Amino acid sequence: MRRAILCCLAAVSVAWLSVAWGADEEKSEKPEPGAAAARTDQEKADEAAKVSYGGGRFATEPAFEDDFLPGWERNQKAWHVATWRQNGTQMAPERCATDGKGLLVQTVLAGEPAQGGSLQTRSEYRYGRWVGRLKPSSVPGALNSFFTDDWDDLTTEDKNNDGTKLEIDIEFVTANFGPGKKGQVEFAVHSLGRKRGLGKVVDLDFNPSDDFHVWGIDILPDGIAWHVDGKVIHSYKCPPGETIPDVGHELFMNSWTARKWIKGPAPADAKYHIDWVRFYPMVEE
């Protein structure tokens, strides 16, 4: 994924946005990797049923979800797992695999050459809310992402990579946080009818690598919002005469490294843990 050209955006009202969160969110906390016993499929399903991250302008039930349960590699049909190079990093399925306990783990290997993991949805989705329960790596020198991209227009079977390239990012540059530090997150939009991307670096009052948090992107006709644990921390409101294009987006999550910006290579294997992802479509008015 391309680095955003970072430019400060003015704060805008988010009264147009309704972020609905379940009252039982705290009850869905899960053990850290390596806990003595993994949750059963039924326990995880029961926990997930307690929380809806939809509501308001979004459906209350997800149109897409994945909990990365044991057996995912054998059973999943929803994702392309990358075997090609992205951003100068060689991707491979063994670096984008489940741990058998309900987590997807992407790994950037220590040192050089650059080796990481990546996947993207096989289907595309239009306006709506993407959420994922994520824990980026604490090892510096990696980038962990959660982003949407109209990379491929799936309505044109005879062409590949022919989408508008409208891309909406959440990016964790792990060099910006670590033990004893608070953190940062980078939000960006590319190809919104502009030669330059829109970008924002947001300082956080917590370290994203210390624990899991629910990160999300809302894509609506009148704007975009980025949020964590139900709190909007950045937004883009369309000016008069502009709308966010009604195009299909694939969800991408990748982990890679580079010397510039990301300050790689990583000194040790950098692991990005993903608990689950969901998509709630916008409710048609």
C-alpha positions in Angstrom: 0.0 0.0 0.0 1.3 3.4 -0.9 2.3 5.7 1.9 -0.2 8.6 2.3 0.9 12.1 1.5 0.3 13.4 5.0 -1.6 16.7 5.2 -3.5 18.0 8.1 -7.3 18.1 7.6 -9.5 20.5 9.5 -11.6 19.0 12.2 -15.2 18.5 11.0 -18.4 17.8 12.7 -19.4 14.2 13.1 -23.0 14.8 14.0 -24.0 13.1 10.7 -22.4 9.8 12.0 -24.1 7.4 14.3 -21.7 4.8 15.9 -23.7 2.1 17.6 -22.0 -0.3 19.9 -23.3 -3.2 21.9 -23.5 -2.8 25.7 -21.8 -6.1 26.2 -18.6 -5.3 24.3 -16.4 -5.8 27.4 -17.7 -9.3 27.8 -16.2 -10.3 24.5 -12.6 -10.0 25.6 -10.5 -13.0 24.6 -7.4 -14.6 25.9 -4.0 -13.6 24.6 -2.3 -15.9 22.2 -0.8 -18.8 24.2 -3.5 -18.9 26.8 -4.0 -22.3 28.3 -7.3 -23.1 26.5 -8.7 -21.7 23.3 -12.4 -20.9 23.1 -14.6 -23.4 21.4 -16.3 -22.5 18.2 -19.6 -22.3 20.1 -18.2 -20.1 22.8 -16.9 -17.7 20.2 -20.2 -17.7 18.3 -22.0 -17.0 21.5 -19.7 -14.0 22.4 -20.0 -12.6 18.9 -23.8 -12.8 19.1 -23.8 -10.4 22.1 -22.4 -7.5 20.1 -23.6 -5.6 17.0 -21.4 -2.9 15.6 -24.1 -1.9 13.2 -27.2 0.2 13.8 -28.1 3.8 12.9 -27.2 4.2 9.2 -26.0 0.6 9.1 -27.6 -2.8 9.1 -27.6 -4.5 12.5 -26.4 -7.8 11.0 -23.1 -8.1 9.1 -23.2 -9.0 5.4 -19.6 -10.4 5.8 -17.8 -11.7 8.8 -14.8 -14.0 9.6 -13.7 -15.2 13.0 -10.7 -17.1 11.7 -11.7 -20.3 13.6 -9.6 -23.5 13.6 -9.5 -25.1 10.2 -9.7 -21.7 8.4 -7.0 -22.6 5.9 -8.9 -25.7 4.8 -12.4 -24.2 4.8 -12.2 -20.5 3.9 -13.3 -19.4 0.4 -13.7 -15.7 1.1 -10.1 -14.5 0.8 -7.2 -14.3 -1.6 -4.1 -15.0 0.4 -1.1 -13.3 -1.3 1.8 -15.2 -2.8 3.1 -12.2 -4.7 5.2 -9.1 -3.8 3.5 -6.0 -2.3 5.4 -2.8 -1.6 8.7 -4.6 -2.1 7.8 -7.3 0.4 7.4 -11.0 -0.6 4.1 -12.3 0.7 3.4 -16.0 1.5 0.5 -18.0 3.0 2.7 -19.3 5.9 3.0 -15.7 7.0 -0.7 -15.1 6.9 -2.2 -18.1 8.8 -4.3 -18.9 11.8 -2.9 -20.0 15.1 -5.5 -22.7 15.8 -7.0 -20.6 18.6 -9.2 -18.2 16.7 -6.6 -15.6 15.5 -5.2 -14.8 12.1 -1.5 -13.9 12.4 0.5 -12.0 9.9 4.2 -12.1 10.3 7.0 -9.8 9.0 10.2 -11.8 9.3 13.2 -10.3 10.9 15.9 -8.9 8.7 16.2 -9.0 4.9 15.0 -9.8 2.3 11.6 -8.3 3.2 9.0 -11.0 3.8 5.5 -10.6 5.1 1.8 -11.6 4.8 -1.3 -10.3 3.1 -4.8 -11.1 2.1 -7.8 -9.5 0.5 -11.5 -10.4 0.1 -12.7 -12.2 -3.0 -15.9 -10.1 -3.0 -16.4 -6.4 -3.0 -18.7 -4.3 -0.9 -20.1 -0.8 -1.3 -21.1 1.8 1.3 -21.0 0.5 4.9 -19.0 0.0 8.0 -15.9 -2.2 8.3 -14.7 -3.2 11.8 -11.9 -5.5 13.0 -10.6 -6.5 16.4 -6.9 -5.9 15.9 -3.6 -6.0 17.8 -0.6 -4.7 15.7 2.9 -5.8 16.5 5.1 -4.1 19.1 8.3 -4.9 17.1 9.5 -1.8 15.2 10.1 -1.8 11.5 6.8 -3.2 10.3 3.6 -1.8 8.9 0.3 -3.5 9.8 -2.8 -2.4 7.8 -6.6 -2.6 7.7 -7.9 -0.9 4.5 -10.4 -0.9 1.7 -9.5 -0.6 -2.0 -11.5 -0.6 -5.2 -8.6 -2.5 -6.7 -10.5 -4.8 -9.1 -13.9 -4.1 -10.7 -15.3 -7.6 -10.2 -18.1 -6.9 -12.6 -15.6 -7.1 -15.5 -14.5 -10.7 -15.7 -12.1 -10.1 -18.6 -9.9 -7.6 -16.8 -7.8 -7.6 -13.6 -7.0 -4.7 -11.3 -9.3 -2.4 -13.2 -11.0 -0.7 -10.3 -10.9 3.1 -9.5 -8.2 2.5 -6.9 -10.2 4.4 -4.3 -8.4 3.4 -1.1 -9.2 4.1 2.5 -6.6 3.2 5.1 -5.9 2.5 8.7 -2.1 2.0 9.0 0.0 1.1 12.0 3.7 2.0 11.6 5.1 0.0 14.5 8.2 2.2 14.9 5.9 4.8 16.2 5.0 2.9 19.3 6.5 0.3 21.6 7.2 -0.5 25.3 6.6 2.5 27.5 5.3 4.6 24.6 1.9 5.8 23.6 1.1 5.4 19.9 0.0 6.8 16.6 -2.2 5.6 13.8 -2.3 6.9 10.2 -5.5 7.4 8.2 -5.5 8.1 4.5 -7.7 8.3 1.4 -6.2 7.9 -2.1 -7.8 8.5 -5.5 -10.7 10.6 -4.4 -10.6 12.6 -7.6 -7.4 14.4 -6.4 -3.8 14.3 -7.5 -2.7 14.2 -3.9 -4.0 11.9 -1.2 -5.6 13.0 2.0 -3.8 11.9 5.1 -3.8 12.3 8.9 -1.5 11.1 11.6 -3.5 10.8 14.9 -1.7 10.7 18.3 -3.3 8.2 20.7 -3.5 8.0 24.4 -2.7 4.3 24.4 -0.3 1.9 22.8 -2.1 0.0 20.1 0.2 -3.0 20.4 -0.6 -3.5 24.1 -4.0 -5.1 23.6 -6.8 -5.7 21.1 -9.0 -2.8 20.0 -12.0 -2.6 17.6 -10.9 -0.4 14.7 -13.3 0.7 12.0 -13.9 2.6 8.8 -17.3 4.0 7.8 -17.8 4.7 4.1 -20.8 6.8 3.3 -22.0 9.0 0.4 -21.4 12.1 2.5 -18.1 11.2 4.1 -15.7 8.8 5.8 -15.1 8.2 9.5 -12.4 6.3 11.3 -13.0 5.0 14.8 -11.6 2.9 17.6 -13.7 1.2 20.3 -16.7 3.1 19.3 -15.1 6.6 19.3 -14.7 8.6 16.1 -11.1 9.9 16.1 -11.0 11.3 12.6 -13.5 12.1 9.8 -13.8 13.5 6.3 -16.9 15.4 5.4 -17.6 15.9 1.7 -17.8 19.5 0.6 -20.9 20.7 -1.4 -21.1 19.0 -4.7 -18.9 16.1 -3.8 -19.8 12.5 -2.8 -17.8 9.5 -1.9 -18.0 7.3 -5.1 -20.4 4.4 -5.0 -17.9 1.7 -5.9 -17.1 -1.8 -4.7 -14.3 -2.2 -2.1 -12.3 -5.2 -1.2 -10.9 -5.4 2.3 -7.2 -5.8 2.6 -5.0 -6.5 5.6 -1.3 -6.7 5.1 2.0 -6.7 6.9 5.2 -5.4 5.2 8.4 -3.5 5.7 10.7 -1.0 4.1 13.6 1.2 5.1 11.9 4.6 4.4 8.9 5.7 6.5 8.5 2.2 8.1 12.1 2.2 9.4 12.7 -1.5 8.6 13.9 -4.1 8.5 12.3 -5.5 11.7 14.9 -6.7 14.3 12.7 -9.7 15.3 9.7 -11.4 13.8 6.8 -8.9 14.0 3.4 -10.5 14.4 0.1 -8.8 13.7 -2.9 -10.5 15.4 -6.4 -10.2 13.9 -9.3 -11.6 16.0 -12.2 -11.0 13.6 -13.5 -8.7 10.9 -17.1 -7.7 9.9 -18.9 -5.6 7.3 -22.2 -3.9 8.0 -23.8 -2.4 4.8 -25.4 1.0 4.8 -29.1 0.9 5.2 -30.8 2.2 2.0 -33.0 5.2 2.7 
